[in-house]
Amino acid sequence: MTALNALDVFISYAHADDEVPQGAPAGWVTTLIGELKKILRRKLGGSGAAIWMDHELAANQNVTAELLDKLRVSRVLVMVMSPGYQQSPWCQRELANFLLAAEARRLRENVFVVEIEPVDWPQALKDLDLTPIRFWNRGFDAPVPVLYGYPLPPPDAASPYWRHLNELAHWVATRLVAQRAAPAAPARTVLVAETTDDLLDQRESVAALLRQHQFEPVPARAYPHDTEAAYVRALRDDLRRGTLFVQLLGPYEGRRLPDTDAPMIALQTREALAAQREGAITLIQWRDPGLDLATVKSDTHRALLAGAFVQACGFEQFRHEILRLLSHDAEPAPAAKRAAPAAARQLSIFVDADAVDADLASAVCESLGASDVQAVRAAEPAQPPSFARALEQQRETIRRCHGVLFVYGRATLNWLSARVGYATGAVGLRRDDVWGAVLDGPPADDRKLPFRSRNLLNLDCRTGYDPATLDDFVATLRARPRPADA
């Protein structure tokens, strides 16, 4: 498949917002983007900006892989926010795909919102802390909002329509100039090693995750299997140009090449370890934590499964670790160094709950204690200090803990948003790893919105609290270096 050239601007909008008014030559969105193109040509020179706006797709909801690819390579996303946009599954998919791609390329600030109706934004946009360009106005004595430039833009250049359009064009042009000036980073290569047949689905899951975040998984096709020399030569070529070596290990050794007794998995590990020792690549391996090594018959394969870079953890946690390494260019510490006994360094988690969820929070604390985790609650002194001092004490408590667990049962979404925002300030605004979790507890109310964040795991207990849902969160915190080790 031919690689797509980068696009400048992708217009995400709902078809209902671009219906042609009586007497107008085009819909409101089409007219706005047409004028935006003219202003960008003036600001940028030449042909201006490459803008993608698909009229057919907006009408028939026919999502294609090619169009998703166009979205992922776009530098800027302009969203026309309205009730119709929020109700469109395709528009929500556009937003999610752009944010995933932008997350890997650090382009989250390249999202612009054109608001044409007063609406409550989805949480994903609230997390970006964006300032919308509002093309509507509601007077003090007029309860109905008025859309600027509808059905036709006014000829007066000083009108709010043209002022807001010029503001949008200015900020889009500013971001495009900055992106064009920066040298384009080539797609980074990640070697996802060939594995045994029982792990093919997991391997494809890793490859799909990498492609979603704009990395290139290799090999694109199987290495030659006729001789060891040919196999190793192709493997070394990918190791030389790769950033990360990912290997999934199971209970079986897998196939061997015709001219050697060594399984292909062992050959891959041998070559990757050699490249890692030379500083040419980062190495990360995985196996199921439920695999009993005593049942593995081959001594050689058992030693491979217990290697220094093998992580015995949940698969979703392993996927998070892959992205963390690629985001930070961090070298994973050998697993043996990370897996210090819990007794030597007890994990501590701050449990944050509203008074209405006190019983659920108590059950959570009891479950954490049974897993040798210290559950920390906000202190309630007999003579409380000032409100500011109490907040500062709680901030210090959060900083001393290894993670934060928010109990979201009967509490409101506003309470949760405020508590997450406060904790984010305590742990560090620029943290990209998972440092917290939201326990989404009962009641199982369809109107209760789930909370999503790249820093938080979502633990679904809406139909009833299950202590086992804490396992992945605890394992995630234990797998990373502790603050005490820094």
VOLUMTI-256771 format. One line per field, with one value per residue (C-alpha): residue number from 1; residue in one letter; x negated, y negated, z negated. Coordinates in steps of 0.25 Angstrom, whole numbers, padded with zeros to 4 digits. Layout:
<rs>
pos = (NUM | ...);
code = (A | ...);
u = (X | ...);
v = (Y | ...);
w = (Z | ...);
</rs>
This chain:
<rs>
pos = (1 | 2 | 3 | 4 | 5 | 6 | 7 | 8 | 9 | 10 | 11 | 12 | 13 | 14 | 15 | 16 | 17 | 18 | 19 | 20 | 21 | 22 | 23 | 24 | 25 | 26 | 27 | 28 | 29 | 30 | 31 | 32 | 33 | 34 | 35 | 36 | 37 | 38 | 39 | 40 | 41 | 42 | 43 | 44 | 45 | 46 | 47 | 48 | 49 | 50 | 51 | 52 | 53 | 54 | 55 | 56 | 57 | 58 | 59 | 60 | 61 | 62 | 63 | 64 | 65 | 66 | 67 | 68 | 69 | 70 | 71 | 72 | 73 | 74 | 75 | 76 | 77 | 78 | 79 | 80 | 81 | 82 | 83 | 84 | 85 | 86 | 87 | 88 | 89 | 90 | 91 | 92 | 93 | 94 | 95 | 96 | 97 | 98 | 99 | 100 | 101 | 102 | 103 | 104 | 105 | 106 | 107 | 108 | 109 | 110 | 111 | 112 | 113 | 114 | 115 | 116 | 117 | 118 | 119 | 120 | 121 | 122 | 123 | 124 | 125 | 126 | 127 | 128 | 129 | 130 | 131 | 132 | 133 | 134 | 135 | 136 | 137 | 138 | 139 | 140 | 141 | 142 | 143 | 144 | 145 | 146 | 147 | 148 | 149 | 150 | 151 | 152 | 153 | 154 | 155 | 156 | 157 | 158 | 159 | 160 | 161 | 162 | 163 | 164 | 165 | 166 | 167 | 168 | 169 | 170 | 171 | 172 | 173 | 174 | 175 | 176 | 177 | 178 | 179 | 180 | 181 | 182 | 183 | 184 | 185 | 186 | 187 | 188 | 189 | 190 | 191 | 192 | 193 | 194 | 195 | 196 | 197 | 198 | 199 | 200 | 201 | 202 | 203 | 204 | 205 | 206 | 207 | 208 | 209 | 210 | 211 | 212 | 213 | 214 | 215 | 216 | 217 | 218 | 219 | 220 | 221 | 222 | 223 | 224 | 225 | 226 | 227 | 228 | 229 | 230 | 231 | 232 | 233 | 234 | 235 | 236 | 237 | 238 | 239 | 240 | 241 | 242 | 243 | 244 | 245 | 246 | 247 | 248 | 249 | 250 | 251 | 252 | 253 | 254 | 255 | 256 | 257 | 258 | 259 | 260 | 261 | 262 | 263 | 264 | 265 | 266 | 267 | 268 | 269 | 270 | 271 | 272 | 273 | 274 | 275 | 276 | 277 | 278 | 279 | 280 | 281 | 282 | 283 | 284 | 285 | 286 | 287 | 288 | 289 | 290 | 291 | 292 | 293 | 294 | 295 | 296 | 297 | 298 | 299 | 300 | 301 | 302 | 303 | 304 | 305 | 306 | 307 | 308 | 309 | 310 | 311 | 312 | 313 | 314 | 315 | 316 | 317 | 318 | 319 | 320 | 321 | 322 | 323 | 324 | 325 | 326 | 327 | 328 | 329 | 330 | 331 | 332 | 333 | 334 | 335 | 336 | 337 | 338 | 339 | 340 | 341 | 342 | 343 | 344 | 345 | 346 | 347 | 348 | 349 | 350 | 351 | 352 | 353 | 354 | 355 | 356 | 357 | 358 | 359 | 360 | 361 | 362 | 363 | 364 | 365 | 366 | 367 | 368 | 369 | 370 | 371 | 372 | 373 | 374 | 375 | 376 | 377 | 378 | 379 | 380 | 381 | 382 | 383 | 384 | 385 | 386 | 387 | 388 | 389 | 390 | 391 | 392 | 393 | 394 | 395 | 396 | 397 | 398 | 399 | 400 | 401 | 402 | 403 | 404 | 405 | 406 | 407 | 408 | 409 | 410 | 411 | 412 | 413 | 414 | 415 | 416 | 417 | 418 | 419 | 420 | 421 | 422 | 423 | 424 | 425 | 426 | 427 | 428 | 429 | 430 | 431 | 432 | 433 | 434 | 435 | 436 | 437 | 438 | 439 | 440 | 441 | 442 | 443 | 444 | 445 | 446 | 447 | 448 | 449 | 450 | 451 | 452 | 453 | 454 | 455 | 456 | 457 | 458 | 459 | 460 | 461 | 462 | 463 | 464 | 465 | 466 | 467 | 468 | 469 | 470 | 471 | 472 | 473 | 474 | 475 | 476 | 477 | 478 | 479 | 480 | 481 | 482 | 483 | 484 | 485 | 486);
code = (M | T | A | L | N | A | L | D | V | F | I | S | Y | A | H | A | D | D | E | V | P | Q | G | A | P | A | G | W | V | T | T | L | I | G | E | L | K | K | I | L | R | R | K | L | G | G | S | G | A | A | I | W | M | D | H | E | L | A | A | N | Q | N | V | T | A | E | L | L | D | K | L | R | V | S | R | V | L | V | M | V | M | S | P | G | Y | Q | Q | S | P | W | C | Q | R | E | L | A | N | F | L | L | A | A | E | A | R | R | L | R | E | N | V | F | V | V | E | I | E | P | V | D | W | P | Q | A | L | K | D | L | D | L | T | P | I | R | F | W | N | R | G | F | D | A | P | V | P | V | L | Y | G | Y | P | L | P | P | P | D | A | A | S | P | Y | W | R | H | L | N | E | L | A | H | W | V | A | T | R | L | V | A | Q | R | A | A | P | A | A | P | A | R | T | V | L | V | A | E | T | T | D | D | L | L | D | Q | R | E | S | V | A | A | L | L | R | Q | H | Q | F | E | P | V | P | A | R | A | Y | P | H | D | T | E | A | A | Y | V | R | A | L | R | D | D | L | R | R | G | T | L | F | V | Q | L | L | G | P | Y | E | G | R | R | L | P | D | T | D | A | P | M | I | A | L | Q | T | R | E | A | L | A | A | Q | R | E | G | A | I | T | L | I | Q | W | R | D | P | G | L | D | L | A | T | V | K | S | D | T | H | R | A | L | L | A | G | A | F | V | Q | A | C | G | F | E | Q | F | R | H | E | I | L | R | L | L | S | H | D | A | E | P | A | P | A | A | K | R | A | A | P | A | A | A | R | Q | L | S | I | F | V | D | A | D | A | V | D | A | D | L | A | S | A | V | C | E | S | L | G | A | S | D | V | Q | A | V | R | A | A | E | P | A | Q | P | P | S | F | A | R | A | L | E | Q | Q | R | E | T | I | R | R | C | H | G | V | L | F | V | Y | G | R | A | T | L | N | W | L | S | A | R | V | G | Y | A | T | G | A | V | G | L | R | R | D | D | V | W | G | A | V | L | D | G | P | P | A | D | D | R | K | L | P | F | R | S | R | N | L | L | N | L | D | C | R | T | G | Y | D | P | A | T | L | D | D | F | V | A | T | L | R | A | R | P | R | P | A | D | A);
u = (0000 | -0005 | -0008 | 0001 | -0005 | -0002 | 0010 | 0010 | 0025 | 0036 | 0050 | 0059 | 0073 | 0087 | 0095 | 0107 | 0099 | 0096 | 0110 | 0112 | 0121 | 0132 | 0126 | 0111 | 0102 | 0095 | 0096 | 0091 | 0079 | 0075 | 0076 | 0067 | 0057 | 0057 | 0054 | 0043 | 0036 | 0035 | 0030 | 0019 | 0014 | 0012 | 0005 | -0003 | -0006 | -0006 | 0006 | 0009 | 0013 | 0017 | 0031 | 0039 | 0054 | 0062 | 0076 | 0080 | 0075 | 0082 | 0095 | 0095 | 0086 | 0078 | 0065 | 0053 | 0039 | 0033 | 0041 | 0036 | 0022 | 0024 | 0029 | 0017 | 0007 | 0014 | 0006 | 0018 | 0033 | 0044 | 0056 | 0070 | 0076 | 0091 | 0102 | 0102 | 0086 | 0088 | 0099 | 0091 | 0083 | 0074 | 0070 | 0067 | 0058 | 0051 | 0048 | 0043 | 0034 | 0028 | 0025 | 0018 | 0009 | 0007 | 0003 | -0008 | -0013 | -0011 | -0001 | 0011 | 0010 | 0014 | 0029 | 0038 | 0052 | 0062 | 0075 | 0088 | 0097 | 0096 | 0093 | 0087 | 0074 | 0070 | 0059 | 0048 | 0049 | 0050 | 0037 | 0030 | 0034 | 0037 | 0043 | 0054 | 0056 | 0071 | 0079 | 0092 | 0097 | 0108 | 0112 | 0116 | 0131 | 0131 | 0132 | 0129 | 0115 | 0112 | 0102 | 0092 | 0092 | 0105 | 0111 | 0100 | 0088 | 0090 | 0082 | 0077 | 0063 | 0064 | 0075 | 0073 | 0074 | 0061 | 0054 | 0055 | 0052 | 0039 | 0036 | 0037 | 0029 | 0018 | 0017 | 0017 | 0007 | -0002 | -0002 | -0004 | -0016 | -0022 | -0019 | -0025 | -0038 | -0041 | -0048 | -0038 | -0041 | -0042 | -0033 | -0040 | -0042 | -0038 | -0042 | -0030 | -0037 | -0031 | -0024 | -0017 | -0003 | 0004 | -0001 | 0002 | 0015 | 0007 | -0005 | 0005 | 0011 | -0003 | -0005 | 0009 | 0006 | -0007 | -0001 | 0010 | -0001 | -0009 | -0020 | -0024 | -0024 | -0033 | -0035 | -0025 | -0026 | -0032 | -0047 | -0053 | -0052 | -0062 | -0075 | -0079 | -0089 | -0078 | -0068 | -0078 | -0083 | -0068 | -0066 | -0079 | -0075 | -0062 | -0069 | -0079 | -0068 | -0058 | -0056 | -0049 | -0049 | -0036 | -0035 | -0023 | -0027 | -0018 | -0020 | -0025 | -0038 | -0032 | -0038 | -0052 | -0060 | -0064 | -0079 | -0079 | -0074 | -0071 | -0057 | -0054 | -0049 | -0063 | -0070 | -0062 | -0065 | -0080 | -0081 | -0073 | -0081 | -0094 | -0088 | -0083 | -0097 | -0103 | -0092 | -0086 | -0072 | -0063 | -0058 | -0044 | -0038 | -0025 | -0019 | -0006 | -0008 | 0001 | -0009 | -0016 | -0031 | -0032 | -0023 | -0032 | -0040 | -0052 | -0063 | -0067 | -0053 | -0050 | -0063 | -0058 | -0044 | -0051 | -0060 | -0064 | -0055 | -0043 | -0031 | -0021 | -0009 | 0005 | 0005 | 0012 | 0001 | -0010 | -0003 | -0004 | -0018 | -0022 | -0015 | -0022 | -0036 | -0033 | -0028 | -0040 | -0051 | -0053 | -0062 | -0054 | -0061 | -0062 | -0050 | -0059 | -0062 | -0048 | -0042 | -0047 | -0039 | -0027 | -0031 | -0044 | -0036 | -0021 | -0012 | -0004 | 0009 | 0017 | 0032 | 0040 | 0055 | 0067 | 0075 | 0086 | 0077 | 0070 | 0075 | 0069 | 0056 | 0055 | 0057 | 0046 | 0036 | 0039 | 0036 | 0023 | 0018 | 0021 | 0011 | 0001 | 0004 | 0004 | 0017 | 0016 | 0028 | 0029 | 0026 | 0038 | 0031 | 0039 | 0035 | 0034 | 0025 | 0029 | 0035 | 0022 | 0013 | 0022 | 0021 | 0006 | 0005 | 0014 | 0005 | -0007 | -0001 | 0003 | -0012 | -0017 | -0008 | -0011 | 0003 | 0017 | 0030 | 0043 | 0056 | 0067 | 0080 | 0091 | 0082 | 0085 | 0076 | 0073 | 0067 | 0059 | 0054 | 0050 | 0042 | 0035 | 0031 | 0026 | 0018 | 0012 | 0006 | 0000 | -0006 | -0011 | -0004 | -0014 | -0013 | -0009 | -0009 | 0002 | 0002 | 0017 | 0030 | 0045 | 0053 | 0066 | 0075 | 0090 | 0100 | 0100 | 0107 | 0107 | 0107 | 0094 | 0083 | 0070 | 0057 | 0046 | 0031 | 0018 | 0013 | 0024 | 0029 | 0044 | 0048 | 0062 | 0070 | 0083 | 0091 | 0084 | 0071 | 0061 | 0047 | 0040 | 0042 | 0031 | 0021 | 0017 | 0015 | 0007 | -0002 | -0004 | -0009 | -0018 | -0024 | -0029 | -0041 | -0036 | -0038 | -0046 | -0056 | -0058);
v = (0000 | -0014 | -0023 | -0035 | -0049 | -0057 | -0066 | -0080 | -0081 | -0070 | -0076 | -0067 | -0071 | -0065 | -0065 | -0072 | -0084 | -0086 | -0085 | -0096 | -0107 | -0113 | -0123 | -0119 | -0113 | -0104 | -0099 | -0107 | -0098 | -0097 | -0112 | -0114 | -0105 | -0111 | -0124 | -0118 | -0113 | -0127 | -0133 | -0122 | -0124 | -0139 | -0135 | -0123 | -0127 | -0118 | -0108 | -0110 | -0098 | -0084 | -0083 | -0070 | -0071 | -0059 | -0062 | -0048 | -0042 | -0052 | -0048 | -0033 | -0029 | -0020 | -0019 | -0014 | -0010 | -0020 | -0031 | -0027 | -0027 | -0042 | -0046 | -0040 | -0047 | -0061 | -0071 | -0079 | -0075 | -0085 | -0080 | -0087 | -0084 | -0083 | -0074 | -0067 | -0065 | -0058 | -0049 | -0044 | -0031 | -0035 | -0048 | -0042 | -0032 | -0043 | -0050 | -0037 | -0033 | -0047 | -0048 | -0034 | -0038 | -0052 | -0046 | -0038 | -0050 | -0060 | -0068 | -0069 | -0084 | -0084 | -0082 | -0094 | -0094 | -0103 | -0103 | -0106 | -0103 | -0103 | -0089 | -0081 | -0075 | -0061 | -0057 | -0054 | -0069 | -0075 | -0067 | -0075 | -0088 | -0095 | -0109 | -0108 | -0119 | -0121 | -0125 | -0127 | -0137 | -0138 | -0152 | -0155 | -0157 | -0146 | -0131 | -0126 | -0125 | -0131 | -0125 | -0136 | -0136 | -0128 | -0126 | -0135 | -0142 | -0157 | -0166 | -0174 | -0170 | -0175 | -0166 | -0155 | -0144 | -0150 | -0153 | -0139 | -0133 | -0141 | -0136 | -0122 | -0124 | -0131 | -0119 | -0108 | -0116 | -0117 | -0102 | -0098 | -0108 | -0101 | -0087 | -0090 | -0096 | -0084 | -0073 | -0061 | -0050 | -0036 | -0025 | -0018 | -0003 | 0007 | 0022 | 0031 | 0045 | 0057 | 0066 | 0079 | 0081 | 0080 | 0066 | 0061 | 0053 | 0046 | 0043 | 0036 | 0028 | 0023 | 0019 | 0013 | 0004 | 0000 | -0004 | -0012 | -0020 | -0023 | -0012 | -0002 | 0012 | 0022 | 0032 | 0029 | 0043 | 0056 | 0057 | 0068 | 0082 | 0090 | 0087 | 0081 | 0072 | 0066 | 0065 | 0058 | 0048 | 0043 | 0043 | 0034 | 0025 | 0021 | 0021 | 0010 | 0001 | 0004 | -0004 | 0007 | 0022 | 0028 | 0043 | 0052 | 0065 | 0077 | 0091 | 0096 | 0095 | 0094 | 0098 | 0101 | 0097 | 0109 | 0108 | 0105 | 0111 | 0097 | 0092 | 0079 | 0073 | 0076 | 0070 | 0057 | 0056 | 0059 | 0048 | 0038 | 0039 | 0037 | 0024 | 0020 | 0022 | 0013 | 0002 | 0004 | 0007 | 0008 | 0021 | 0025 | 0039 | 0045 | 0057 | 0061 | 0060 | 0072 | 0081 | 0091 | 0091 | 0105 | 0111 | 0107 | 0119 | 0112 | 0106 | 0097 | 0091 | 0091 | 0082 | 0073 | 0071 | 0067 | 0057 | 0044 | 0036 | 0045 | 0038 | 0048 | 0039 | 0036 | 0034 | 0021 | 0016 | 0021 | 0013 | 0000 | 0003 | 0004 | -0010 | -0016 | -0011 | -0017 | -0030 | -0032 | -0025 | -0018 | -0006 | 0005 | 0010 | 0025 | 0032 | 0038 | 0024 | 0019 | 0031 | 0028 | 0035 | 0027 | 0029 | 0020 | 0009 | 0009 | 0002 | -0009 | -0014 | -0027 | -0023 | -0035 | -0034 | -0043 | -0041 | -0035 | -0023 | -0021 | -0007 | -0003 | -0010 | -0002 | 0011 | 0006 | 0003 | 0017 | 0023 | 0016 | 0019 | 0034 | 0032 | 0026 | 0012 | 0000 | -0007 | -0022 | -0030 | -0045 | -0049 | -0055 | -0062 | -0066 | -0080 | -0082 | -0093 | -0103 | -0098 | -0102 | -0095 | -0082 | -0082 | -0083 | -0072 | -0063 | -0067 | -0063 | -0049 | -0047 | -0050 | -0040 | -0029 | -0020 | -0022 | -0028 | -0020 | -0028 | -0021 | -0026 | -0019 | -0029 | -0041 | -0051 | -0052 | -0067 | -0061 | -0051 | -0061 | -0071 | -0060 | -0055 | -0069 | -0071 | -0058 | -0061 | -0074 | -0066 | -0055 | -0064 | -0069 | -0064 | -0049 | -0040 | -0027 | -0020 | -0025 | -0024 | -0016 | -0019 | -0008 | -0010 | -0004 | -0002 | -0006 | -0001 | -0014 | -0016 | -0030 | -0030 | -0034 | -0026 | -0034 | -0032 | -0037 | -0032 | -0032 | -0024 | -0010 | -0008 | 0003 | 0007 | 0011 | 0005 | 0018 | 0021 | 0020 | 0031 | 0030 | 0037 | 0024 | 0017 | 0028 | 0021 | 0007 | 0013 | 0021 | 0008 | 0000 | 0011 | 0013 | -0001 | -0008 | -0013 | -0028 | -0022 | -0017 | -0030);
w = (0000 | 0004 | -0008 | -0009 | -0009 | -0021 | -0020 | -0027 | -0032 | -0034 | -0035 | -0045 | -0044 | -0044 | -0031 | -0038 | -0041 | -0026 | -0020 | -0010 | -0014 | -0005 | 0004 | 0001 | 0011 | 0000 | -0014 | -0026 | -0028 | -0013 | -0012 | -0025 | -0020 | -0006 | -0013 | -0022 | -0010 | -0004 | -0017 | -0018 | -0004 | -0008 | -0021 | -0016 | -0002 | 0010 | 0010 | -0005 | -0012 | -0008 | -0014 | -0014 | -0016 | -0011 | -0007 | -0003 | -0016 | -0025 | -0018 | -0017 | -0029 | -0020 | -0028 | -0020 | -0024 | -0014 | -0020 | -0034 | -0029 | -0024 | -0037 | -0044 | -0035 | -0037 | -0044 | -0049 | -0053 | -0052 | -0059 | -0056 | -0070 | -0071 | -0076 | -0063 | -0064 | -0078 | -0073 | -0061 | -0063 | -0051 | -0057 | -0070 | -0063 | -0055 | -0068 | -0075 | -0063 | -0062 | -0077 | -0077 | -0065 | -0071 | -0085 | -0078 | -0070 | -0082 | -0074 | -0084 | -0083 | -0068 | -0071 | -0068 | -0072 | -0064 | -0073 | -0066 | -0077 | -0092 | -0096 | -0107 | -0102 | -0103 | -0114 | -0104 | -0099 | -0113 | -0116 | -0105 | -0112 | -0099 | -0096 | -0086 | -0075 | -0077 | -0064 | -0072 | -0081 | -0091 | -0096 | -0110 | -0106 | -0095 | -0100 | -0086 | -0081 | -0068 | -0058 | -0052 | -0036 | -0035 | -0024 | -0017 | -0023 | -0024 | -0015 | -0027 | -0030 | -0044 | -0047 | -0058 | -0047 | -0040 | -0053 | -0058 | -0044 | -0044 | -0058 | -0054 | -0041 | -0049 | -0059 | -0049 | -0040 | -0053 | -0056 | -0041 | -0040 | -0053 | -0048 | -0034 | -0040 | -0048 | -0041 | -0038 | -0047 | -0040 | -0045 | -0056 | -0054 | -0064 | -0062 | -0067 | -0067 | -0061 | -0071 | -0073 | -0067 | -0080 | -0082 | -0068 | -0072 | -0083 | -0073 | -0063 | -0075 | -0077 | -0063 | -0062 | -0074 | -0068 | -0055 | -0062 | -0069 | -0056 | -0058 | -0047 | -0052 | -0045 | -0039 | -0028 | -0024 | -0029 | -0029 | -0020 | -0027 | -0018 | -0025 | -0039 | -0031 | -0023 | -0035 | -0044 | -0032 | -0030 | -0046 | -0047 | -0037 | -0044 | -0058 | -0052 | -0048 | -0059 | -0072 | -0080 | -0080 | -0085 | -0087 | -0092 | -0099 | -0102 | -0107 | -0094 | -0087 | -0073 | -0060 | -0056 | -0043 | -0035 | -0037 | -0052 | -0065 | -0071 | -0071 | -0063 | -0076 | -0082 | -0070 | -0071 | -0086 | -0084 | -0073 | -0081 | -0093 | -0085 | -0079 | -0093 | -0099 | -0088 | -0091 | -0077 | -0082 | -0094 | -0098 | -0104 | -0105 | -0111 | -0116 | -0123 | -0138 | -0140 | -0133 | -0142 | -0138 | -0145 | -0134 | -0123 | -0119 | -0112 | -0121 | -0110 | -0108 | -0123 | -0124 | -0113 | -0120 | -0132 | -0125 | -0131 | -0121 | -0122 | -0128 | -0134 | -0135 | -0129 | -0114 | -0114 | -0124 | -0115 | -0103 | -0112 | -0115 | -0100 | -0098 | -0110 | -0105 | -0091 | -0097 | -0106 | -0099 | -0113 | -0114 | -0122 | -0134 | -0134 | -0140 | -0151 | -0156 | -0156 | -0163 | -0177 | -0188 | -0193 | -0207 | -0204 | -0198 | -0201 | -0191 | -0196 | -0188 | -0192 | -0192 | -0189 | -0191 | -0194 | -0207 | -0199 | -0195 | -0209 | -0210 | -0196 | -0199 | -0212 | -0204 | -0194 | -0206 | -0212 | -0198 | -0196 | -0210 | -0207 | -0195 | -0204 | -0199 | -0208 | -0206 | -0210 | -0213 | -0215 | -0229 | -0237 | -0249 | -0261 | -0260 | -0245 | -0239 | -0229 | -0216 | -0208 | -0219 | -0218 | -0203 | -0204 | -0214 | -0204 | -0192 | -0200 | -0204 | -0189 | -0185 | -0195 | -0190 | -0178 | -0172 | -0173 | -0173 | -0171 | -0176 | -0166 | -0171 | -0176 | -0174 | -0163 | -0151 | -0155 | -0168 | -0160 | -0150 | -0161 | -0169 | -0157 | -0153 | -0167 | -0167 | -0154 | -0159 | -0171 | -0163 | -0151 | -0139 | -0129 | -0134 | -0122 | -0130 | -0137 | -0152 | -0155 | -0153 | -0154 | -0161 | -0154 | -0164 | -0166 | -0163 | -0149 | -0144 | -0128 | -0130 | -0138 | -0129 | -0129 | -0132 | -0122 | -0123 | -0118 | -0132 | -0138 | -0137 | -0137 | -0147 | -0143 | -0156 | -0152 | -0154 | -0168 | -0174 | -0171 | -0178 | -0166 | -0157 | -0166 | -0161 | -0148 | -0155 | -0166 | -0156 | -0147 | -0159 | -0164 | -0150 | -0149 | -0158 | -0171 | -0176 | -0187 | -0177 | -0170);
</rs>
